[in-house]
Amino acid sequence: MAREIKLGNRTVGDGHPTYIIAEIGINHNGDLDIAKQIIDAAVHAGADAVKFQKRTPEVCTPLEQQKQMRETPWGYITYLDYHYKVEFNEAQYREIDKYCKEKGIAWMVSVWDEPSVDFMEQFDTPAYKVPSASLTDHKLLKYVRKTGKPIIVSTGMSTMEQIHKGVNAVGAENLIIMHCTSTYPCEPEELNLKMIETLRREFPNTPIGYSGHETGLVPSAVAVALGASSVERHITLDRAMWGSDQAASVEPNGFERLVKYIRVTEAALGDGVKKVYESEKGSMKKLRRMNGE
């Protein structure tokens, strides 16, 4: 069985180009114009898709946190009100849908609760992402599976047992599993990129990807060398902007370099079959010494 799935018109898996997702998340801070500017940056960089987050604030904000106060660009407001401020409504998502179609880039969302799945069913996105925080929410996993769309799951802050249980709940078919460490930003010592190889062994028929929160670019290219068939990184206009994910995000110029690093890595990996290249033959003729076989 081939380790691949279809996301829209793209095949993702072994032997195919890395599917690069620019995670906008909530880095737009509730501003549609900022979201469009980030979409433009992702398109310019050569990303395959952009991704947002869809929450129903009163459902997925824990009760004990809803009335906690925090400083925000909108003043000193409750955590629940803050979540409402960064949520796009139907009209705004319709504008995002239209804008992405005009720009020729796919878009999708991470769904954090069942009402968000229902909301998103009105849009023709290529897949649903289930965030690390919801890997143990088997009810949500099964609810997303009922849509029939491909599913991408992240595995941050999870044990191998929890990953297996989550995959068993959602089903390994039409699935991408993303290795992830849920620290923003994440130190190199905790990236544990060899987990990509571990997940490839544990789930031999499922494409394995990488969702990174490091501050640099190199680990994401290394992830591809280790077998990641999809890479997701947060993108922002400016890492100094307000927001919890900004510090672990990549600015437009950096994202452009990231895509180039990944494409160079793909080209450099080759097929593992030793051969003499045409470009070597001149040097071989001039330099090769033959002294018995």
Rosetta blueprint (number, residue, H / E / L):
1 M L
2 A L
3 R L
4 E E
5 I E
6 K E
7 L E
8 G L
9 N L
10 R E
11 T E
12 V E
13 G E
14 D L
15 G L
16 H L
17 P L
18 T L
19 Y E
20 I E
21 I E
22 A E
23 E E
24 I E
25 G E
26 I L
27 N L
28 H L
29 N L
30 G L
31 D L
32 L H
33 D H
34 I H
35 A H
36 K H
37 Q H
38 I H
39 I H
40 D H
41 A H
42 A H
43 V H
44 H H
45 A H
46 G L
47 A L
48 D L
49 A E
50 V E
51 K E
52 F E
53 Q E
54 K E
55 R L
56 T L
57 P H
58 E H
59 V H
60 C H
61 T L
62 P L
63 L H
64 E H
65 Q H
66 Q H
67 K L
68 Q L
69 M E
70 R E
71 E E
72 T E
73 P L
74 W L
75 G E
76 Y E
77 I E
78 T E
79 Y H
80 L H
81 D H
82 Y H
83 H H
84 Y H
85 K H
86 V L
87 E L
88 F L
89 N L
90 E H
91 A H
92 Q H
93 Y H
94 R H
95 E H
96 I H
97 D H
98 K H
99 Y H
100 C H
101 K H
102 E H
103 K H
104 G L
105 I L
106 A E
107 W E
108 M E
109 V E
110 S E
111 V E
112 W L
113 D L
114 E H
115 P H
116 S H
117 V H
118 D H
119 F H
120 M H
121 E L
122 Q L
123 F L
124 D L
125 T L
126 P L
127 A L
128 Y E
129 K E
130 V E
131 P L
132 S H
133 A H
134 S H
135 L L
136 T L
137 D L
138 H H
139 K H
140 L H
141 L H
142 K H
143 Y H
144 V H
145 R H
146 K L
147 T L
148 G L
149 K L
150 P L
151 I E
152 I E
153 V E
154 S E
155 T L
156 G L
157 M L
158 S L
159 T L
160 M H
161 E H
162 Q H
163 I H
164 H H
165 K H
166 G H
167 V H
168 N H
169 A H
170 V H
171 G L
172 A L
173 E L
174 N L
175 L E
176 I E
177 I E
178 M E
179 H E
180 C E
181 T L
182 S L
183 T L
184 Y L
185 P L
186 C L
187 E L
188 P H
189 E H
190 E H
191 L L
192 N L
193 L L
194 K L
195 M H
196 I H
197 E H
198 T H
199 L H
200 R H
201 R H
202 E H
203 F L
204 P L
205 N L
206 T L
207 P L
208 I E
209 G E
210 Y E
211 S E
212 G E
213 H L
214 E L
215 T L
216 G L
217 L L
218 V H
219 P H
220 S H
221 A H
222 V H
223 A H
224 V H
225 A H
226 L L
227 G L
228 A L
229 S L
230 S E
231 V E
232 E E
233 R E
234 H E
235 I E
236 T L
237 L L
238 D L
239 R L
240 A L
241 M L
242 W L
243 G L
244 S L
245 D L
246 Q H
247 A H
248 A H
249 S L
250 V E
251 E L
252 P H
253 N H
254 G H
255 F H
256 E H
257 R H
258 L H
259 V H
260 K H
261 Y H
262 I H
263 R H
264 V H
265 T H
266 E H
267 A H
268 A H
269 L H
270 G L
271 D L
272 G L
273 V L
274 K L
275 K L
276 V L
277 Y L
278 E H
279 S H
280 E H
281 K H
282 G H
283 S H
284 M H
285 K H
286 K H
287 L H
288 R L
289 R L
290 M L
291 N L
292 G L
293 E L
